[in-house]
Amino acid sequence: MKMLKLSLVSVSLGLLVACGGGGGGGSSSSDTKPITPQATKSIDLVREDLKDKVRELKTIKLNDGTVLDVAAHPMGIIEQNNVMGGKLRGLNGAYFLSGVWLPNGLKTDRDHGFITDTNGYQVDARFAALVTKPNEIPTSGVATYQGESLGAVTRGKMTMNVDFANKTLEGRIYDRQFDSGKKLTDIQLAKGNIVQGNDGMGFRGNATYAGHQGEYAGSFAGPNAEELSGIVGSQALDVEVYETFGGARGEIK
């Protein structure tokens, strides 16, 4: 089986694996290729003393030697075609990046967008973040995170309500649709828990979609949990990563 991977840190459901200071592998070089920057660069929204770390983790090295500088791209959905016989697709925050390499000829379920045939390649979703440290996450108040979600051929919006005092969170992924515009059912993110991983603060919980049971997991990102990013999958359906999601925190009340 052919294997093409981004040089980022992987996240699997049930086990929080995140990166606090690197993962992109090296800093930008003269050969670095930005992904068509437009508007405000995501790096411009990062605290000054953390910019070098974020640039490092957002420097993506592909197996063919290509280097992509995602920190130069605005926040939101990113797509880059004609990359090693496929395309890159992901979500870019100020302090996080989640992405996947998708081969040409990829097949997906017509009703839900699950990947059904990878055309002989292994598709690995990857995640990198400047993970919030245990002493940095708020310990009181509630806040709502708003953002986006992205699958192989799907996209939507995300909202997550976080109770820092009780270390719980819940939300949903809504306004979902195929890239073609066909509507999809919401994904409900049931009440889950804020947890501490080896590299910082994260979360996990159960998800439901169209009667199917699944799981979600991810990390808080930034020096004050300014963002969160995660994935939704289903072990029951043998779908490790169905959607990625991420967003920014509103005011803590």
N, C-alpha and C positions, 0 to 999 in steps of 0.2 A: 504494500500500500504506500502511495506517495504521501509525504508529509511536508507541509509548508506551514511555518509558524511565525507569528510576530514575536519579537523578543520582549515580551511583557510577562508579568506575573499572573499565573492562572488562578482562578477562583472556582472552587467546586462547592456544590450545595452540601450543607451539613458540616462543612469545615471552612472557617474563615481563613483565607490566605491572602495577605495584602502586603503592600510595600510602603515603608515609611520614608525612605530616602533615595530610592533608585528603582531600577527595573527596566528602564529603557535602554540601558547599556551605553554609557559614554555620553559626551557632550556633542553639540553641533560642530560640524566641520565644514570645510569649504565645499564639500560634495553634498551637503545636506539640501534636500529639496522640500520647500514648504508646500503645503497642500492648498494652493490657491487662496492665500489669505484675503479676507474681506472684512470690512468694518473693524471693530475693536478686537485686538488679539486677546486670546484668553490669558496669556502671560501678563498682560497689563493689569489684570484684576487680582493678581497674586501679591501678597505682602512682600515688600522689597527684599527683606532678608531671606526669603524662601524661594526666590525666583530661580536661583541656580539649581536647587534640588528639583523643582518642578520641570525646568527645561530638560534636566537629565532623564527624568522618568517618562517624559513625553517625546523623547527622541527614539523613534522606532527604527530598528535595523532589520531589514528583510534578508532572507537567505541568499538573494541574488546580489547583495551588497548595497542595495538602495537604502538610503537613510531619509526618513521623513521627519520634518520638524513640526509636530502637531501643536506645539505651544504658540506657533505663529498663526494658528487658525482661530476664528471666533468660537465662542461657546455654542453648543447645539449639535445637530446631526452633521457628521462628516462622511463624505463618500469620495473615493478615489478609484477611477476605472483604470483598466489596462495595467494591472499590477501582477506580474508573474502569472499570467494566464487567468486572472480573475479580478476581483476588486476588493478594496478595503471599505468597511462600513462600520461606523461607531458613533458614540456619544462623547463629546468633549466638554468638560467642565473647567472651572478655574484650577481646581486641585485634583481632578481625576480624569481618567480616560478609559473607556471600555470600547473594545473593538473586535472585529472578526475579519478574517480573510475568507472570501467566498469564491470558489472556483467557477469558471465558466461552465455552463451545462448543469449547474445545480438544479435539483428538482425539489419541490416543496408540496406539502399537502394542500389541495385546492380549497379546502374548507377552513383550515386553521393556520396554515403557513409554517407548520413544522417542516424541518428538513427531512426528506425521505430518501434522497440519493445524492451523494456528494461527488459523483463522477470519478470515483477512484481515489479521491483525496480525503485526508482527515481534516475536518474543520474544527479549529479550536477557538472558542471565545476567550478573550483575554481581558484582564483588568489591571490597572495601575492607579495608585492614588497616594497622595501625601496623607497618610492615615492619621486621624485625630488621636492624640495620646490620652491615656487614662486621666491625667491631671489637667487636660485641656477641655474635655467635654463638659457642657453645662450640667449642673447637679439639681437645678430647680427650674420650674416653669414649663410651658408647653410651646411648641412651634410647629408650623406647617411648612413642609418642603414641597415646592412645585417644580415640575420639570417635564421630561420627555421619556418615551420608551422606544425601543427599536428592536426588531427581529430581523431575520434573514430577508423577508419580503414584506414586513409589517412595520407600522409605527403608530404612536399614540401619545397620550399625555399621562403624567403621573402626579399624584398627590399623596403625601404621607404625613400623618399627624403624629408627632413625637411628644411623649410625656417624659421629660428628663428626670423628674423626681421619682417616678415609679419605674423608670427604665423599661418603658413599653412603647410600642408604635403600631400603627395600623393605617391602611390606605387602600388605594385602588389605582389601576391603570385603565384609563377610559378614553373615549373618542378614538378608539382603535380602528385601524383600517389597513387593508392591503395597500401596497404602493399604487395599485391600479385604481384605488378609491373604494373598493368593496368594503362594507362595514364589517366589524368584528365585535364579538361580545367582550364586555369589560372583564378584567382580571381583578378579583377581590384579594387584597392582602390582609388576612386576618390578624388579630392582635398578636404581635410577636414580642420578642425581648431584645433589649440592648445587651450585648455581650462583649467581653474583653477577649481579644485574640492575642497572639504572640506579638503582633506589631502595632496593636492599638485597638480602638473601639469599633465594633461592628454590630450587626443585628441579624436575626433570623426568625422565621415564622412560617406558617402554612398559607398556601394560596389556593384559590378555587377558580376554575374557568370552565364555563359551559358544562357543569356537573362533574368535571374532572378535578381530582385532588393533586396538589403540587406543593412546592416549597419555594421560599425566597430567602436570599441571604445577601449580605453586602457589608460595606464599610462606611463610616463617617469620614469625611475628608476636610482638610483645612485645620488651622490652629485653634479654631473655636467651633468646630463642627459646622462650618458654613455650608457644606454640601453633604450629600449622601449618594451612593451609587451601589447598584446591586444587580442581581439576576433572578429570573423566575424559571423554574424547571419542574419536571415531574418524573420521579423515579418510577412511578406506576406506569407511565406511558413511555418509559425509556427515552425521555427527552431531557438531557442534562441542562441545556440552556435553550429556553424558548424565547425569552425576551430579556434584554438588558434595560435598565432604567437608571435615571439619575436626575438630580435637581438641586436647587439652592434653597436655603433656609430663609423663612421670613422672620419677623420680629419675635423674640421670645417674650411671652406674656406670663 
